[in-house]
Amino acid sequence: MTASSSVGVLVPSRLRRGATRSGLKILIDGAFSVLLFVGTIVGVIALATLIWTIFDDGWARLVADPVAFMTSYVSRLPARAGIKAALAGSAYLMVLTALFCFPVGVGAAIYLEEFAPRNRVTNFVEANIANLAGVPSVVYGLLGLGIFARFLRMGPSLVAGALTLAVMSLPVIIVAARESIRAVPDGIRLGAFALGATRWQTVRRQVLPAAMPGTLTGTILALSRAIGETAPLLVIGLPIVIFSLPNDLRDPVSALPLLIFDWTSRPQAAFAAAAAAASIVLLALLLAMNAVAIFLRNRYTIRW
Amino acid sequence: MSIARRNVRTGERVIVNALFACAVLSVAVTVGIVAVLLVDAVEFFRESSLVDFLTGTVWAPGQGGGEGGQYGVLPLINGTLMIGLGSIVVGLPLGVLTAIYLSEYAKPRVRGVLKPTLEILAGIPTVIVGYFALQFITPSLLRPIFGDDRVFVFNAAAGSIAVGLMILPIIASISEDAMRSVPASLREAAYGLGSTKRQVSLRVVVPAALSGIAASVILAFSRAVGETMAVTIAAGNSPKMTFDYFTSIQTLTASIAQTVSGEAAAGTVRYNALFALGLTLFVITLAMNLISARIVRRFRQVYS
C-alpha cells in the first residue's frame, strides 16, 4: 500500500520534472542554434553591406563613362579624374612581382620538401618563413624603403615596388607550393627512382608537373593579396599624381589601392564616388584573378 | 645510399645549391628587415632617448625635419591597443560562433557556401574596408545610434569594427580547425551520456579546442595591431592618451603611413622615427606570432 502510493507520488513528479527540464532544454538548444546562425550570418551581412555600399556609391560614376574613367589620368576636378596610371601601374606591378617571387618561392619549396636534410638549418629556415608570414605589410614597406628605394638607389620606382610586394608574397607562395608538392604521393617518386631517375629528374619531370596546378593557384591568390595592398607602396613612396606610364623599371608608377586611399582621404563627395568606382574596378580585378585560381584548381588538380 | 651518391652529378649539385639559395633568401629577408629597422632606429635613439620614447605621453613630431618634436610612443601604443581590443571584442564572439556553427551544426552544403564567403571577406583589400568604415560604419551605423555630436568623423570605434570584420575570418577558420580536430569519440561519449548538441558543443568541443581558439585570438590580435589602411582612413590621425572610442586616435601603423605620405626627408629625425615605430611594431607582432605558434603546436600534439 505505502510502497505503491509512494511510487504513485514519485513517478509522475519525476516524469513531470523530466518533462519540464527537457522542455527548457529544447528551448535553450533552439535559442543556441539561432544564436550560432545569427553570429555566423553577421559576417555575411557585413560583406554584403560593404559590397552594396561600394556599388551604391561608385556604380553611377563608373558607368557614366567607363572608358574615360579607365583611360584618364588623375585630375583636381573629380568629374574628370580617371584611373589610367593607377590601373596600368597595378598591372605592371603584378606581372613583375610574379616574375620575382614565383621562381624563388617554388625553388625554396622544392628544396624544403625534396632535398632538405632534417637538421637545425632546415628547422631554422622553416621557423623563419612562418614568422615572415606574420610580419605586418607596413613593415615590408619600411624594408622596401630602406633597402630597395634608398640603399640600392631604386627610388620610388616600379622595380622597388614590385620587389617589395614580391618579398611580402614570398612566404605565402612557399607555403602553397610546399603543400601541393607534399600532396604528390611517394609512389610517384619511388617509381621514378626505380626507373633510374636522379632526384632532380624525378622532381623536374614528375613531382613539379603534378604539383603545378596547386602552386599556380596559391601564387595567384598571393598575387591578388599583393595587388590589393596599399601600405607597403605608400611607405616606399610610390606617387599618386602621375601623368605617364612607365617605360623603364626605374620609372615611378602608381597603383589602384594608392589612388583609392588618396581619393577616400579627400573631403569632396565627388572624390568619394570616384574612390568607390575605382574600388569596383579593383574588386573586379581580384574577382577575375580568384576565378582563374579556382578554375585552375578544379580543372587541373590531380586527385590521387 | 652509396647508389644514390654515385648518381648525383655535378649539374644536379648546382641545382640543389640554387634551390638551397632560394630557401635561404627568406632568412636574408628577415635579416634585412631587422637590419633596416635597427640601423635607422639606433640613429633615432642617438638624438632622442630611448627612455623618453618608451615613457613619453606626447607624440608630436616637429615640422619639416622633425627637430624639436616630442617623440613619446605611448599615445600610439594606446591607440594600437584600443584598436586591438576593440577589434577582438567584435571579432572574437562572431568568429567563435561562426566556428562552432561551421564545425558542429552546418550541413555540408551550407558550409560549402559560408567558407568561401568568409574567404572573400578576408580577401577584401584593406583600403576598401577603410572606405566602408568611413562612408558607412561611422555615418550610417555609429552616428544614428550614439548621436552625431558624440561620434567624431574619425573614431576608434569605426576602425575597431572594420578591423574586427577583417580578423573574423582568421578567428573563425583557425578555431574551426581546432574544433574539427577534436576526436569524434569525445562527442560520441557525451551523446551517449544523454547530452544535446548544444551541451556537446559548449562542454566538450569548445573546451577541448580552447588552446586553438586562444591561438587564433592571439594571431588575430597581432594582425589587428599590424593593420594599417583601415585605421589610417577611419580611426584618424591624432595621437592621444584616451580610452574614448568615439574620438579620433592614431595607431603605430597609421603614424608610419601618415609620416610617409607627408614625405619625411631621409636622414631627418622624423624619417628615423619611422623605423623606431616599425621596430616597435615588429617586436610586438613577432612576440604574439611566436606565442600563437607555440600554442598551436601544443594543441596539435594533444590529439595525435
Chai-1 contact restraints between the chains, C-beta under 6 A:
chainA,res_idxA,chainB,res_idxB,connection_type,confidence,min_distance_angstrom,max_distance_angstrom,comment,restraint_id
A,D29,B,T196,contact,1.0,0.0,6.0,A-B,restraint_1
A,D29,B,R198,contact,1.0,0.0,6.0,A-B,restraint_2
A,F32,B,R198,contact,1.0,0.0,6.0,A-B,restraint_3
A,L36,B,L97,contact,1.0,0.0,6.0,A-B,restraint_4
A,L36,B,I100,contact,1.0,0.0,6.0,A-B,restraint_5
A,L36,B,Y101,contact,1.0,0.0,6.0,A-B,restraint_6
A,L36,B,Y105,contact,1.0,0.0,6.0,A-B,restraint_7
A,G39,B,L94,contact,1.0,0.0,6.0,A-B,restraint_8
A,G39,B,L97,contact,1.0,0.0,6.0,A-B,restraint_9
A,T40,B,T98,contact,1.0,0.0,6.0,A-B,restraint_10
A,T40,B,Y101,contact,1.0,0.0,6.0,A-B,restraint_11
A,V42,B,L94,contact,1.0,0.0,6.0,A-B,restraint_12
A,G43,B,L168,contact,1.0,0.0,6.0,A-B,restraint_13
A,V44,B,T117,contact,1.0,0.0,6.0,A-B,restraint_14
A,A46,B,L165,contact,1.0,0.0,6.0,A-B,restraint_15
A,L47,B,L121,contact,1.0,0.0,6.0,A-B,restraint_16
A,L50,B,F132,contact,1.0,0.0,6.0,A-B,restraint_17
A,T53,B,F132,contact,1.0,0.0,6.0,A-B,restraint_18
A,T53,B,F136,contact,1.0,0.0,6.0,A-B,restraint_19
A,V104,B,C22,contact,1.0,0.0,6.0,A-B,restraint_20
A,V104,B,L25,contact,1.0,0.0,6.0,A-B,restraint_21
A,G107,B,L19,contact,1.0,0.0,6.0,A-B,restraint_22
A,G107,B,C22,contact,1.0,0.0,6.0,A-B,restraint_23
A,A108,B,C22,contact,1.0,0.0,6.0,A-B,restraint_24
A,A108,B,A23,contact,1.0,0.0,6.0,A-B,restraint_25
A,I110,B,L19,contact,1.0,0.0,6.0,A-B,restraint_26
A,Y111,B,L19,contact,1.0,0.0,6.0,A-B,restraint_27
A,Y111,B,F20,contact,1.0,0.0,6.0,A-B,restraint_28
A,Y111,B,A23,contact,1.0,0.0,6.0,A-B,restraint_29
A,L112,B,A23,contact,1.0,0.0,6.0,A-B,restraint_30
A,F115,B,V16,contact,1.0,0.0,6.0,A-B,restraint_31
A,V125,B,A23,contact,1.0,0.0,6.0,A-B,restraint_32
A,N128,B,S26,contact,1.0,0.0,6.0,A-B,restraint_33
A,N128,B,V27,contact,1.0,0.0,6.0,A-B,restraint_34
A,N128,B,T30,contact,1.0,0.0,6.0,A-B,restraint_35
A,I129,B,S26,contact,1.0,0.0,6.0,A-B,restraint_36
A,G134,B,N289,contact,1.0,0.0,6.0,A-B,restraint_37
A,P136,B,G226,contact,1.0,0.0,6.0,A-B,restraint_38
A,P136,B,T285,contact,1.0,0.0,6.0,A-B,restraint_39
A,V138,B,T228,contact,1.0,0.0,6.0,A-B,restraint_40
A,V138,B,T253,contact,1.0,0.0,6.0,A-B,restraint_41
A,V138,B,I256,contact,1.0,0.0,6.0,A-B,restraint_42
A,V139,B,G278,contact,1.0,0.0,6.0,A-B,restraint_43
A,V139,B,F282,contact,1.0,0.0,6.0,A-B,restraint_44
A,L142,B,G278,contact,1.0,0.0,6.0,A-B,restraint_45
A,L143,B,G32,contact,1.0,0.0,6.0,A-B,restraint_46
A,L143,B,I33,contact,1.0,0.0,6.0,A-B,restraint_47
A,L143,B,V36,contact,1.0,0.0,6.0,A-B,restraint_48
A,G146,B,V36,contact,1.0,0.0,6.0,A-B,restraint_49
A,I147,B,G32,contact,1.0,0.0,6.0,A-B,restraint_50
A,I147,B,V36,contact,1.0,0.0,6.0,A-B,restraint_51
A,V167,B,V29,contact,1.0,0.0,6.0,A-B,restraint_52
A,T198,B,N7,contact,1.0,0.0,6.0,A-B,restraint_53
A,T198,B,E12,contact,1.0,0.0,6.0,A-B,restraint_54
A,W200,B,E12,contact,1.0,0.0,6.0,A-B,restraint_55
A,W200,B,I15,contact,1.0,0.0,6.0,A-B,restraint_56
A,G228,B,P125,contact,1.0,0.0,6.0,A-B,restraint_57
A,T230,B,V127,contact,1.0,0.0,6.0,A-B,restraint_58
A,T230,B,M229,contact,1.0,0.0,6.0,A-B,restraint_59
A,A231,B,T228,contact,1.0,0.0,6.0,A-B,restraint_60
A,A231,B,M229,contact,1.0,0.0,6.0,A-B,restraint_61
A,L234,B,A257,contact,1.0,0.0,6.0,A-B,restraint_62
A,L234,B,V260,contact,1.0,0.0,6.0,A-B,restraint_63
A,V235,B,V260,contact,1.0,0.0,6.0,A-B,restraint_64
A,P257,B,P125,contact,1.0,0.0,6.0,A-B,restraint_65
A,P257,B,V127,contact,1.0,0.0,6.0,A-B,restraint_66
A,I260,B,V127,contact,1.0,0.0,6.0,A-B,restraint_67
A,F261,B,V127,contact,1.0,0.0,6.0,A-B,restraint_68
A,T264,B,Y131,contact,1.0,0.0,6.0,A-B,restraint_69
A,T264,B,I233,contact,1.0,0.0,6.0,A-B,restraint_70
A,A275,B,Y131,contact,1.0,0.0,6.0,A-B,restraint_71
A,S279,B,I128,contact,1.0,0.0,6.0,A-B,restraint_72
